[in-house]
Each structure stands twice: as C-alpha cells, then as structure tokens.
Amino acid sequence: MKKLLLVAAFFFAVSASQAQEMGFGIKGGVNFANLSGDDVDDIDGRTGFHLGLLAEFGLTESFSIQPEVLYSAQGAKDDEMNWNLDYLTIPVMAKYYAVPGFSIEAGPYVGFNVKSEVEMDGVSVDVEDETESTDFGVGFGLGYELPMGVFFQARYNMGLSDIASDADAKNSVFQLSVGYKLF
C-alpha cells in the first residue's frame, strides 16, 4: 500500500510539473451497481454513492489526465439478501475535449475493498474472507464542465477481475456525478 501511495505521489508530481494547466476538485454522485458473470443470475442492482477528490492535468488544449480517489458503495441484492461491497477506487481517466467543456473519457481503475458484508433478515455478516481485496477494471464516460468550474459526468465502470475467488462475478457500475473544480 505504501508503494502504491509513493507511485501515486510521484505520478502527481511529475504530471503537475509537465501540465499546461491543472485543476483540483471534489465530486460525488449516485452509483447504480450490479454484478455480472456466469455465476450471477436473478439479482437486482444496489443503489449507492461515490464521493472523492480529483486532479486534472492538461497535457494539450484538448487532452488531459484525471486521476481520482473515490469512496464507492457498490454491490447487488436479491429477494433474500443484500451484498454490500464498498471500495476505495483510484481511476485514472484520459479525457479528450471534443469541444470546449465537453469531454469523452476512458481509463483503468483499481479498487481496494474496504467493506464486504451480506445482509439478510436485518443481520449483517462480514464476508471479507470470501471476497477479493482488489478490483480492477476500465471506465468509459462523458463529461461537461461549465465555465464556473461545476461539472457533470456519466461513467460506466466495467470490472475485469472477479470479486470472489470461487465465482465468476464482476462489478458493473454506472455512475452519475456532479463536482466542482476548486482551482
């Protein structure tokens, strides 16, 4: 974990020194999360939230890199139980501004599981030993930023790694966000 933080700090420092323009901000929004895979059937999504910080480093007039650190409440549910899977996610999105303010974004993410529980009949059971500690995937999205720094994003995060070692089940999350670039 310390190595990951050092790599992230180095990335931020190098990017900041090379960036034409940079901004920092906050964002939050709603998650429409579910699980996908061969071992997943007859389940409904979990509506959760995400909240966190971001930095945007302009590399050219129309291209930037946006790393984020987000708390993201994910999971799924069926008639009998709820799976609550919360992550500290670190997406690194490449953003292309097709026109001023409007961006198309894509990039990888890594998520560190911070909460794994199953809730049934009002009783919560920790299932940390049955779930993987990390989640890897890719995100694709669109964004629009107003001149005053307020922005809106829609993103789909597709998990590429199984969330449990004994099941073909991956995270699938659609996010709607609103945020503000502080500077």
Backbone hydrogen bonds, N-H to C=O, Kabsch-Sander energy under -0.5 kcal/mol:
donor,donor_aa,acceptor,acceptor_aa,energy
5,L,1,M,-2.2
6,L,2,K,-2.3
7,V,3,K,-2.6
8,A,4,L,-2.6
9,A,5,L,-2.6
10,F,6,L,-2.5
11,F,7,V,-2.7
12,F,8,A,-2.6
13,A,9,A,-2.4
14,V,10,F,-2.9
15,S,11,F,-2.7
16,A,12,F,-2.6
17,S,13,A,-1.9
18,Q,14,V,-1.4
19,A,15,S,-1.5
20,Q,58,G,-3.1
21,E,58,G,-0.8
23,G,56,E,-2.2
25,G,54,L,-2.3
26,I,180,Y,-2.0
27,K,52,G,-2.2
28,G,178,V,-2.2
29,G,50,H,-2.2
30,V,176,L,-1.7
31,N,48,G,-1.9
32,F,174,F,-2.7
33,A,31,N,-0.6
33,A,46,R,-2.7
34,N,172,S,-2.0
36,S,170,K,-2.5
39,D,168,D,-1.7
40,V,37,G,-1.4
44,D,77,K,-3.9
46,R,33,A,-2.3
46,R,75,G,-0.7
48,G,31,N,-2.2
48,G,46,R,-0.6
50,H,29,G,-1.9
51,L,71,Y,-1.8
52,G,27,K,-2.5
53,L,69,V,-2.0
54,L,25,G,-2.1
55,A,67,P,-2.2
56,E,23,G,-3.3
57,F,65,I,-2.9
58,G,21,E,-4.3
58,G,56,E,-0.6
59,L,63,F,-2.3
60,T,63,F,-2.1
64,S,95,K,-2.4
65,I,57,F,-2.1
66,Q,93,M,-3.2
68,E,91,P,-2.3
69,V,53,L,-2.4
70,L,89,T,-2.8
71,Y,51,L,-2.9
72,S,70,L,-0.5
72,S,87,Y,-3.0
73,A,49,F,-2.9
74,Q,72,S,-0.6
74,Q,85,L,-2.0
76,A,83,W,-1.5
77,K,44,D,-2.5
78,D,81,M,-2.5
82,N,119,E,-2.3
83,W,76,A,-3.4
84,N,82,N,-0.7
84,N,117,E,-3.0
85,L,74,Q,-2.2
85,L,83,W,-0.7
86,D,84,N,-0.5
86,D,115,K,-2.3
87,Y,72,S,-2.6
88,L,112,F,-2.4
89,T,70,L,-2.8
89,T,87,Y,-0.7
90,I,110,V,-3.0
92,V,108,P,-2.5
93,M,66,Q,-2.3
94,A,106,A,-3.1
95,K,64,S,-3.2
95,K,93,M,-0.5
96,Y,104,I,-3.0
97,Y,62,S,-3.1
97,Y,95,K,-0.5
98,A,96,Y,-1.0
98,A,102,F,-0.9
99,V,102,F,-0.9
102,F,99,V,-1.5
103,S,101,G,-0.5
103,S,143,G,-2.7
104,I,96,Y,-2.5
105,E,141,G,-2.7
106,A,94,A,-1.9
107,G,139,G,-1.9
109,Y,137,G,-2.3
110,V,90,I,-1.0
111,G,135,D,-3.2
112,F,88,L,-2.5
113,N,111,G,-0.6
113,N,133,S,-2.7
114,V,86,D,-2.8
115,K,86,D,-1.5
117,E,84,N,-2.2
118,V,125,V,-2.6
119,E,82,N,-2.7
120,M,123,V,-2.7
123,V,120,M,-1.9
125,V,118,V,-2.8
127,V,116,S,-2.7
130,E,127,V,-1.2
131,T,127,V,-0.7
131,T,128,E,-0.7
132,E,163,I,-3.5
135,D,111,G,-2.3
137,G,109,Y,-1.9
138,V,158,M,-2.0
139,G,107,G,-3.2
140,F,156,Y,-2.2
141,G,105,E,-2.6
142,L,154,A,-2.4
143,G,103,S,-2.3
144,Y,152,F,-2.6
145,E,101,G,-2.3
146,L,150,V,-3.3
149,G,146,L,-2.2
151,F,179,G,-2.1
152,F,144,Y,-2.6
153,Q,177,S,-2.1
154,A,142,L,-2.4
155,R,175,Q,-2.5
156,Y,140,F,-3.1
157,N,173,V,-3.5
158,M,138,V,-3.1
158,M,156,Y,-0.6
159,G,157,N,-0.6
159,G,171,N,-2.8
160,L,136,F,-3.4
161,S,136,F,-1.3
163,I,169,A,-3.0
164,A,167,A,-0.5
167,A,164,A,-1.1
169,A,167,A,-1.4
170,K,36,S,-3.3
172,S,34,N,-2.0
173,V,157,N,-2.5
174,F,32,F,-2.0
175,Q,155,R,-3.5
175,Q,173,V,-0.5
176,L,30,V,-2.2
177,S,153,Q,-2.8
178,V,28,G,-2.7
179,G,151,F,-2.4
180,Y,26,I,-2.3
181,K,149,G,-2.2
182,L,24,F,-2.1
182,L,180,Y,-0.7
183,F,24,F,-1.4
